[in-house]
Amino acid sequence: MAANYEEARGAMSRPDFTAKIALAYKECRETVMLLRLIRDANLLSASRLTGLLTEAEELRAILGSSLKTTRNPQSLQSSNP
């Protein structure tokens, strides 16, 4: 996820940025799913995974919001009085 986000920061254009943020978001969703599988299969204790899962879910929300804003920049203008 971090490498994909870093790639997005160096994007050459808005479409390039959007594509790279979308990839980071997808990777983050996959990470959340894999962490849940690891937890549910009892491969690691829930206490060891709680912080990682929380952080991954927070990153997913941030990346999802960034992707939404990037795809619809007018939403920023309409939310500011």
Order of alpha helices (4+ residues) and beta strands (2+ residues): alpha-alpha-alpha-alpha
